[in-house]
Amino acid sequence: MYIRLDTGIYIVAGGKGGPGISHSKDGNVYLIEDSGEAALIDGGSGMDTDQIIENIGETGVGLMAIRTLFLTHAHGDHGGGVHDFQDKIQALTVVASEGEKRLLEEGTEEELGLIAAKKKGAYPKDYHYFHGKVDHVTEDEETYQIGNSRITAILLPGHSIESVCYLLEKNNKRYLFSGDSIYLEGRLSLINCYGSTMEGYRKNIHKLADQNIDALIPSHYRFTMSGGQNHINQAIEALEYSSLPPML
């Protein structure tokens, strides 16, 4: 199963709070294809990567066409499956920020928020995070080509130590894959976990101003294919006040 969002843009994974097309603990995984080249955004939880691979196959995009996996952040529902994709696709390049690189490669369960999440019941007690490897550390505003489409990394610490949003320019539109950083109605996401800070949002939210975003596509819950910048502007404005902004 998969969901086609637009030409060459698909949801190929997402569990509870998402499309329900893969394991319940998977954050949404997005597939981007252009001119025979493809990339993934995030890797799911690693609890049933074979289902994600089956979903990718149903889109008609060959697994070996995928050359890059862009990681928004290393939490289990996003980074836990990266190791599996690296096993399946030998030529895969994993892109992440410096802060998320350390977590993906060697973060402890406490740093990844898994101890608290397991106590809460958000993950099975026997869930094991298989560490992956980052091949390229992205810089802020670094750009990448996927066929004729361009992806720009926007570093946005806040939800995690150094989360990344990815701005895709394709089909004459601007799509922001925002991970867990920002949701519709300008909602942010702080959790009781290493690296999750309001300070990160305060210092970095301005990077999303004046980006003319059409589609705002988070890793969970609702998305919009139009008017995305309006939702982002609500978050930017909320962070100008002394009260806490709306949270997911």
RAMOBEL-V744966 format. One record per residue. SS is DSSP state (~ for helix, > for strand, _ for the rest). OMEGA is omega as a letter, one per 30 degrees, with the letter a starting at -180 (none if undefined). D_CENTER is the distance of its C-alpha to the mean C-alpha in whole Angstrom. Layout:
ss,omega,d_center
SS,OMEGA,D_CENTER
SS,OMEGA,D_CENTER
This chain:
ss,omega,d_center
_,l,20
_,l,17
>,l,17
>,l,17
>,a,16
>,l,18
_,l,20
_,l,17
>,a,14
>,l,14
>,a,12
>,l,13
>,l,12
_,a,11
_,a,14
_,a,16
_,l,15
_,a,13
_,l,15
_,a,17
_,l,17
_,a,16
_,a,16
_,a,16
_,l,14
_,l,11
_,l,8
_,l,7
>,a,7
>,l,8
>,l,11
>,a,13
>,l,17
>,l,19
_,l,23
_,l,22
>,a,19
>,l,16
>,l,12
>,l,9
>,a,6
_,a,5
_,a,8
_,a,9
_,a,12
_,a,15
_,l,17
_,a,18
~,l,16
~,l,19
~,l,18
~,l,15
~,l,17
~,l,20
~,l,18
~,a,17
~,a,21
~,l,22
_,a,20
_,l,22
_,a,20
_,a,21
~,a,19
~,l,21
~,a,20
>,a,16
>,a,17
>,l,13
>,l,10
>,a,8
_,l,6
_,l,4
_,a,6
_,a,9
_,a,10
~,a,11
~,l,9
~,a,6
~,a,9
_,a,12
_,a,12
~,l,12
~,a,16
~,l,17
~,l,15
~,l,17
~,a,20
~,a,20
_,a,19
_,a,22
_,a,21
_,l,17
>,l,16
>,a,13
>,l,11
>,l,10
_,l,12
~,a,15
~,l,15
~,l,12
~,a,14
~,l,17
~,a,15
~,a,13
~,a,17
~,a,19
_,l,18
_,l,20
_,l,20
_,a,21
_,l,18
_,l,15
_,a,17
~,l,18
~,l,21
~,a,21
~,l,19
~,l,21
~,l,24
~,a,23
_,a,22
_,l,18
_,l,19
_,a,22
_,a,24
_,l,24
_,l,20
_,l,20
_,l,17
_,a,18
_,l,17
_,a,15
_,l,16
_,a,15
_,a,17
>,l,16
>,a,15
_,l,14
_,l,16
_,l,16
_,l,16
_,a,16
>,a,16
>,l,16
>,l,18
>,a,17
_,l,20
_,a,21
>,a,18
>,l,17
>,l,13
>,l,13
>,l,11
>,a,12
>,a,12
_,l,12
_,a,13
_,l,14
_,l,12
_,a,12
_,l,14
_,l,12
_,l,8
>,l,8
>,a,7
>,a,8
>,l,11
>,l,13
>,a,16
>,l,18
_,a,21
_,l,22
>,l,19
>,a,16
>,l,13
>,l,10
>,a,6
>,a,6
>,l,4
_,a,7
_,a,9
>,a,11
_,l,12
~,a,15
~,l,18
~,a,17
_,l,16
>,a,14
_,l,13
_,l,15
_,l,16
_,a,19
_,l,17
_,l,18
_,a,16
_,a,15
_,l,18
~,l,19
~,l,20
~,l,17
~,a,17
~,a,20
~,a,20
~,a,17
~,a,17
~,a,19
~,a,17
~,l,16
_,l,20
_,l,21
_,l,18
_,a,20
_,l,17
_,a,17
>,l,14
>,a,12
>,l,9
>,a,7
_,l,6
_,l,9
_,a,13
_,l,14
_,l,13
>,l,16
_,l,17
_,l,19
_,a,20
~,a,16
~,l,18
~,l,20
~,l,18
~,a,16
~,l,20
~,l,21
~,l,18
~,l,20
~,a,23
~,a,23
_,l,22
_,a,26
_,a,27
_,l,29
_,l,27
_,l,24
_,l,21
_,a,20
>,l,18
_,none,16
